[in-house]
Amino acid sequence: MKKFKMLCVVIMMVYYGTLSVTNVYANEAEKTQVKSQQLSEIQK
């Protein structure tokens, strides 16, 4: 039973870890898009 609980904890950690990594990556991508939009506005 204890091993099962540990497994659940590990799975949750991995799951939330992936979620936060994905969120960070999405935020970075959005920032980059905004920057390139600003640059193209300046170039016009």
C-alpha distance matrix in Angstrom:
0.0 3.8 5.5 5.1 6.4 8.8 9.9 10.8 12.6 14.4 15.5 16.8 18.6 20.2 21.1 22.8 24.3 25.9 27.1 28.8 30.3 31.7 33.1 34.8 36.2 37.5 39.1 40.8 42.1 43.5 45.2 46.7 48.0 49.6 51.2 52.7 54.0 55.7 57.2 58.6 60.1 61.8 63.2 64.8
3.8 0.0 3.8 5.4 5.1 6.3 8.7 10.0 10.7 12.5 14.3 15.5 16.7 18.5 19.9 21.3 22.4 24.4 25.8 27.0 28.5 30.3 31.6 32.9 34.5 36.1 37.5 39.0 40.6 42.1 43.5 45.0 46.6 48.1 49.5 51.1 52.5 54.0 55.5 57.1 58.6 60.1 61.5 63.3
5.5 3.8 0.0 3.8 5.4 5.1 6.2 8.7 9.9 10.5 12.2 14.2 15.3 16.4 18.1 20.0 20.7 22.4 24.2 25.7 26.7 28.4 30.1 31.4 32.6 34.4 36.0 37.3 38.7 40.4 42.0 43.2 44.8 46.5 47.8 49.2 50.8 52.5 53.7 55.2 56.9 58.4 59.7 61.5
5.1 5.4 3.8 0.0 3.8 5.4 5.0 6.3 8.7 9.9 10.5 12.4 14.3 15.3 16.3 18.3 19.7 21.1 22.5 24.3 25.6 26.9 28.5 30.2 31.4 32.8 34.6 36.1 37.3 38.9 40.6 42.0 43.2 45.0 46.6 47.9 49.3 51.1 52.5 53.8 55.4 57.1 58.4 60.0
6.4 5.1 5.4 3.8 0.0 3.8 5.4 5.1 6.3 8.7 9.9 10.6 12.4 14.3 15.2 16.5 18.1 20.0 21.1 22.5 24.2 25.7 26.9 28.5 30.1 31.5 32.9 34.6 36.0 37.4 39.0 40.6 42.0 43.4 45.0 46.6 47.9 49.5 51.0 52.5 53.9 55.6 57.0 58.7
8.8 6.3 5.1 5.4 3.8 0.0 3.8 5.4 5.1 6.2 8.6 9.9 10.5 12.3 14.1 15.4 16.2 18.3 19.9 21.0 22.3 24.2 25.6 26.8 28.3 30.0 31.4 32.8 34.4 36.0 37.4 38.8 40.4 42.0 43.3 44.9 46.4 47.9 49.3 50.9 52.4 53.9 55.3 57.2
9.9 8.7 6.2 5.0 5.4 3.8 0.0 3.8 5.4 5.1 6.1 8.6 9.8 10.5 12.1 14.2 15.0 16.4 18.2 19.9 20.9 22.4 24.2 25.6 26.7 28.4 30.1 31.5 32.7 34.5 36.1 37.3 38.8 40.6 42.0 43.3 44.8 46.6 47.8 49.3 50.9 52.6 53.8 55.5
10.8 10.0 8.7 6.3 5.1 5.4 3.8 0.0 3.8 5.5 5.1 6.1 8.6 9.9 10.3 12.1 13.9 15.3 16.4 18.2 19.8 21.0 22.4 24.2 25.6 26.7 28.4 30.2 31.4 32.8 34.6 36.1 37.3 38.9 40.6 42.0 43.2 45.0 46.5 47.8 49.3 51.1 52.4 54.0
12.6 10.7 9.9 8.7 6.3 5.1 5.4 3.8 0.0 3.8 5.5 5.1 6.1 8.6 9.8 10.6 11.9 14.2 15.2 16.3 18.0 19.8 20.9 22.3 24.0 25.5 26.8 28.4 30.0 31.4 32.8 34.5 35.9 37.3 38.8 40.5 41.9 43.3 44.9 46.5 47.9 49.4 50.9 52.7
14.4 12.5 10.5 9.9 8.7 6.2 5.1 5.5 3.8 0.0 3.8 5.4 5.1 6.1 8.5 10.0 10.2 12.2 14.1 15.3 16.2 18.1 19.8 20.9 22.2 24.1 25.6 26.8 28.3 30.1 31.5 32.8 34.4 36.1 37.3 38.8 40.4 42.0 43.3 44.9 46.5 48.0 49.3 51.1
15.5 14.3 12.2 10.5 9.9 8.6 6.1 5.1 5.5 3.8 0.0 3.8 5.4 5.1 6.0 8.6 9.6 10.6 12.2 14.2 15.2 16.4 18.3 19.9 20.9 22.3 24.3 25.7 26.8 28.5 30.3 31.5 32.8 34.6 36.1 37.4 38.8 40.6 42.0 43.3 44.9 46.7 47.9 49.5
16.8 15.5 14.2 12.4 10.6 9.9 8.6 6.1 5.1 5.4 3.8 0.0 3.8 5.5 5.0 6.0 8.2 9.8 10.4 12.1 14.0 15.2 16.3 18.2 19.7 20.8 22.4 24.2 25.5 26.8 28.5 30.1 31.4 32.8 34.5 36.1 37.3 38.9 40.5 42.0 43.3 45.1 46.5 48.1
18.6 16.7 15.3 14.3 12.4 10.5 9.8 8.6 6.1 5.1 5.4 3.8 0.0 3.8 5.4 5.3 5.8 8.5 9.8 10.5 11.9 14.0 15.2 16.3 18.0 19.7 20.9 22.4 24.0 25.5 26.9 28.4 30.0 31.5 32.8 34.5 36.0 37.4 38.8 40.5 42.0 43.4 44.9 46.7
20.2 18.5 16.4 15.3 14.3 12.3 10.5 9.9 8.6 6.1 5.1 5.5 3.8 0.0 3.8 5.6 4.9 6.1 8.5 10.0 10.4 12.1 14.1 15.3 16.2 18.1 19.9 21.0 22.3 24.2 25.7 26.8 28.4 30.2 31.5 32.8 34.4 36.1 37.3 38.8 40.5 42.1 43.3 45.1
21.1 19.9 18.1 16.3 15.2 14.1 12.1 10.3 9.8 8.5 6.0 5.0 5.4 3.8 0.0 3.8 5.4 5.3 6.3 8.8 10.0 10.7 12.4 14.5 15.4 16.5 18.5 20.2 21.1 22.6 24.5 25.9 27.0 28.7 30.4 31.7 33.0 34.8 36.3 37.6 39.1 40.9 42.2 43.7
22.8 21.3 20.0 18.3 16.5 15.4 14.2 12.1 10.6 10.0 8.6 6.0 5.3 5.6 3.8 0.0 3.8 5.4 4.9 6.1 8.5 9.7 10.4 12.2 14.0 15.1 16.4 18.3 19.7 20.9 22.5 24.3 25.5 26.9 28.6 30.2 31.4 32.9 34.6 36.1 37.4 39.1 40.6 42.2
24.3 22.4 20.7 19.7 18.1 16.2 15.0 13.9 11.9 10.2 9.6 8.2 5.8 4.9 5.4 3.8 0.0 3.8 5.4 5.3 6.2 8.5 9.9 10.7 12.3 14.2 15.4 16.6 18.3 20.0 21.3 22.7 24.4 25.9 27.1 28.8 30.3 31.8 33.1 34.8 36.3 37.8 39.2 41.1
25.9 24.4 22.4 21.1 20.0 18.3 16.4 15.3 14.2 12.2 10.6 9.8 8.5 6.1 5.3 5.4 3.8 0.0 3.8 5.5 5.1 6.0 8.5 9.9 10.4 12.1 14.1 15.3 16.3 18.2 19.9 21.0 22.3 24.3 25.7 26.9 28.4 30.2 31.4 32.8 34.6 36.2 37.3 39.1
27.1 25.8 24.2 22.5 21.1 19.9 18.2 16.4 15.2 14.1 12.2 10.4 9.8 8.5 6.3 4.9 5.4 3.8 0.0 3.8 5.5 5.1 6.2 8.7 9.8 10.4 12.3 14.3 15.2 16.4 18.4 20.0 21.0 22.5 24.4 25.8 26.9 28.6 30.3 31.6 32.9 34.8 36.2 37.7
28.8 27.0 25.7 24.3 22.5 21.0 19.9 18.2 16.3 15.3 14.2 12.1 10.5 10.0 8.8 6.1 5.3 5.5 3.8 0.0 3.8 5.4 4.9 6.1 8.5 9.7 10.5 12.3 14.1 15.2 16.5 18.4 19.9 21.1 22.6 24.4 25.7 27.0 28.6 30.3 31.6 33.1 34.7 36.5
30.3 28.5 26.7 25.6 24.2 22.3 20.9 19.8 18.0 16.2 15.2 14.0 11.9 10.4 10.0 8.5 6.2 5.1 5.5 3.8 0.0 3.8 5.4 5.1 6.1 8.6 9.9 10.6 12.3 14.3 15.4 16.6 18.4 20.1 21.1 22.7 24.4 25.9 27.0 28.7 30.4 31.8 33.1 35.0
31.7 30.3 28.4 26.9 25.7 24.2 22.4 21.0 19.8 18.1 16.4 15.2 14.0 12.1 10.7 9.7 8.5 6.0 5.1 5.4 3.8 0.0 3.8 5.5 5.0 6.1 8.6 9.9 10.4 12.2 14.2 15.3 16.4 18.3 19.9 21.1 22.4 24.4 25.7 26.9 28.6 30.3 31.5 33.2
33.1 31.6 30.1 28.5 26.9 25.6 24.2 22.4 20.9 19.8 18.3 16.3 15.2 14.1 12.4 10.4 9.9 8.5 6.2 4.9 5.4 3.8 0.0 3.8 5.4 5.0 6.1 8.6 9.8 10.5 12.3 14.2 15.3 16.5 18.4 20.0 21.0 22.6 24.4 25.8 27.0 28.8 30.3 31.9
34.8 32.9 31.4 30.2 28.5 26.8 25.6 24.2 22.3 20.9 19.9 18.2 16.3 15.3 14.5 12.2 10.7 9.9 8.7 6.1 5.1 5.5 3.8 0.0 3.8 5.5 5.1 6.2 8.6 9.9 10.6 12.4 14.3 15.4 16.6 18.5 20.0 21.2 22.6 24.5 25.8 27.2 28.8 30.7
36.2 34.5 32.6 31.4 30.1 28.3 26.7 25.6 24.0 22.2 20.9 19.7 18.0 16.2 15.4 14.0 12.3 10.4 9.8 8.5 6.1 5.0 5.4 3.8 0.0 3.8 5.5 5.1 6.2 8.7 9.9 10.6 12.3 14.3 15.4 16.6 18.4 20.1 21.1 22.7 24.5 25.9 27.0 29.0
37.5 36.1 34.4 32.8 31.5 30.0 28.4 26.7 25.5 24.1 22.3 20.8 19.7 18.1 16.5 15.1 14.2 12.1 10.4 9.7 8.6 6.1 5.0 5.5 3.8 0.0 3.8 5.4 5.0 6.2 8.7 9.9 10.5 12.4 14.2 15.4 16.5 18.4 20.0 21.1 22.6 24.5 25.8 27.3
39.1 37.5 36.0 34.6 32.9 31.4 30.1 28.4 26.8 25.6 24.3 22.4 20.9 19.9 18.5 16.4 15.4 14.1 12.3 10.5 9.9 8.6 6.1 5.1 5.5 3.8 0.0 3.8 5.4 5.1 6.2 8.7 9.9 10.6 12.4 14.4 15.3 16.6 18.4 20.1 21.2 22.7 24.5 26.1
40.8 39.0 37.3 36.1 34.6 32.8 31.5 30.2 28.4 26.8 25.7 24.2 22.4 21.0 20.2 18.3 16.6 15.3 14.3 12.3 10.6 9.9 8.6 6.2 5.1 5.4 3.8 0.0 3.8 5.4 5.1 6.2 8.6 9.9 10.5 12.4 14.2 15.4 16.5 18.4 20.0 21.2 22.6 24.7
42.1 40.6 38.7 37.3 36.0 34.4 32.7 31.4 30.0 28.3 26.8 25.5 24.0 22.3 21.1 19.7 18.3 16.3 15.2 14.1 12.3 10.4 9.8 8.6 6.2 5.0 5.4 3.8 0.0 3.8 5.5 5.1 6.2 8.7 9.9 10.6 12.3 14.3 15.3 16.6 18.4 20.1 21.1 22.9
43.5 42.1 40.4 38.9 37.4 36.0 34.5 32.8 31.4 30.1 28.5 26.8 25.5 24.2 22.6 20.9 20.0 18.2 16.4 15.2 14.3 12.2 10.5 9.9 8.7 6.2 5.1 5.4 3.8 0.0 3.8 5.4 5.1 6.2 8.6 10.0 10.5 12.4 14.2 15.4 16.5 18.5 20.0 21.4
45.2 43.5 42.0 40.6 39.0 37.4 36.1 34.6 32.8 31.5 30.3 28.5 26.9 25.7 24.5 22.5 21.3 19.9 18.4 16.5 15.4 14.2 12.3 10.6 9.9 8.7 6.2 5.1 5.5 3.8 0.0 3.8 5.4 5.1 6.2 8.7 9.8 10.6 12.3 14.3 15.3 16.6 18.5 20.3
46.7 45.0 43.2 42.0 40.6 38.8 37.3 36.1 34.5 32.8 31.5 30.1 28.4 26.8 25.9 24.3 22.7 21.0 20.0 18.4 16.6 15.3 14.2 12.4 10.6 9.9 8.7 6.2 5.1 5.4 3.8 0.0 3.8 5.4 5.0 6.2 8.6 9.9 10.5 12.3 14.2 15.4 16.5 18.6
48.0 46.6 44.8 43.2 42.0 40.4 38.8 37.3 35.9 34.4 32.8 31.4 30.0 28.4 27.0 25.5 24.4 22.3 21.0 19.9 18.4 16.4 15.3 14.3 12.3 10.5 9.9 8.6 6.2 5.1 5.4 3.8 0.0 3.8 5.4 5.2 6.1 8.6 9.9 10.6 12.3 14.3 15.4 16.8
49.6 48.1 46.5 45.0 43.4 42.0 40.6 38.9 37.3 36.1 34.6 32.8 31.5 30.2 28.7 26.9 25.9 24.3 22.5 21.1 20.1 18.3 16.5 15.4 14.3 12.4 10.6 9.9 8.7 6.2 5.1 5.4 3.8 0.0 3.8 5.5 5.0 6.2 8.6 9.9 10.6 12.4 14.3 15.6
51.2 49.5 47.8 46.6 45.0 43.3 42.0 40.6 38.8 37.3 36.1 34.5 32.8 31.5 30.4 28.6 27.1 25.7 24.4 22.6 21.1 19.9 18.4 16.6 15.4 14.2 12.4 10.5 9.9 8.6 6.2 5.0 5.4 3.8 0.0 3.8 5.4 5.1 6.2 8.7 9.8 10.6 12.4 14.5
52.7 51.1 49.2 47.9 46.6 44.9 43.3 42.0 40.5 38.8 37.4 36.1 34.5 32.8 31.7 30.2 28.8 26.9 25.8 24.4 22.7 21.1 20.0 18.5 16.6 15.4 14.4 12.4 10.6 10.0 8.7 6.2 5.2 5.5 3.8 0.0 3.8 5.4 5.0 6.2 8.6 9.8 10.5 12.5
54.0 52.5 50.8 49.3 47.9 46.4 44.8 43.2 41.9 40.4 38.8 37.3 36.0 34.4 33.0 31.4 30.3 28.4 26.9 25.7 24.4 22.4 21.0 20.0 18.4 16.5 15.3 14.2 12.3 10.5 9.8 8.6 6.1 5.0 5.4 3.8 0.0 3.8 5.4 5.2 6.2 8.7 9.9 10.9
55.7 54.0 52.5 51.1 49.5 47.9 46.6 45.0 43.3 42.0 40.6 38.9 37.4 36.1 34.8 32.9 31.8 30.2 28.6 27.0 25.9 24.4 22.6 21.2 20.1 18.4 16.6 15.4 14.3 12.4 10.6 9.9 8.6 6.2 5.1 5.4 3.8 0.0 3.8 5.5 5.0 6.3 8.7 10.1
57.2 55.5 53.7 52.5 51.0 49.3 47.8 46.5 44.9 43.3 42.0 40.5 38.8 37.3 36.3 34.6 33.1 31.4 30.3 28.6 27.0 25.7 24.4 22.6 21.1 20.0 18.4 16.5 15.3 14.2 12.3 10.5 9.9 8.6 6.2 5.0 5.4 3.8 0.0 3.8 5.4 5.1 6.2 8.8
58.6 57.1 55.2 53.8 52.5 50.9 49.3 47.8 46.5 44.9 43.3 42.0 40.5 38.8 37.6 36.1 34.8 32.8 31.6 30.3 28.7 26.9 25.8 24.5 22.7 21.1 20.1 18.4 16.6 15.4 14.3 12.3 10.6 9.9 8.7 6.2 5.2 5.5 3.8 0.0 3.8 5.4 5.0 6.4
60.1 58.6 56.9 55.4 53.9 52.4 50.9 49.3 47.9 46.5 44.9 43.3 42.0 40.5 39.1 37.4 36.3 34.6 32.9 31.6 30.4 28.6 27.0 25.8 24.5 22.6 21.2 20.0 18.4 16.5 15.3 14.2 12.3 10.6 9.8 8.6 6.2 5.0 5.4 3.8 0.0 3.8 5.5 5.4
61.8 60.1 58.4 57.1 55.6 53.9 52.6 51.1 49.4 48.0 46.7 45.1 43.4 42.1 40.9 39.1 37.8 36.2 34.8 33.1 31.8 30.3 28.8 27.2 25.9 24.5 22.7 21.2 20.1 18.5 16.6 15.4 14.3 12.4 10.6 9.8 8.7 6.3 5.1 5.4 3.8 0.0 3.8 5.5
63.2 61.5 59.7 58.4 57.0 55.3 53.8 52.4 50.9 49.3 47.9 46.5 44.9 43.3 42.2 40.6 39.2 37.3 36.2 34.7 33.1 31.5 30.3 28.8 27.0 25.8 24.5 22.6 21.1 20.0 18.5 16.5 15.4 14.3 12.4 10.5 9.9 8.7 6.2 5.0 5.5 3.8 0.0 3.8
64.8 63.3 61.5 60.0 58.7 57.2 55.5 54.0 52.7 51.1 49.5 48.1 46.7 45.1 43.7 42.2 41.1 39.1 37.7 36.5 35.0 33.2 31.9 30.7 29.0 27.3 26.1 24.7 22.9 21.4 20.3 18.6 16.8 15.6 14.5 12.5 10.9 10.1 8.8 6.4 5.4 5.5 3.8 0.0
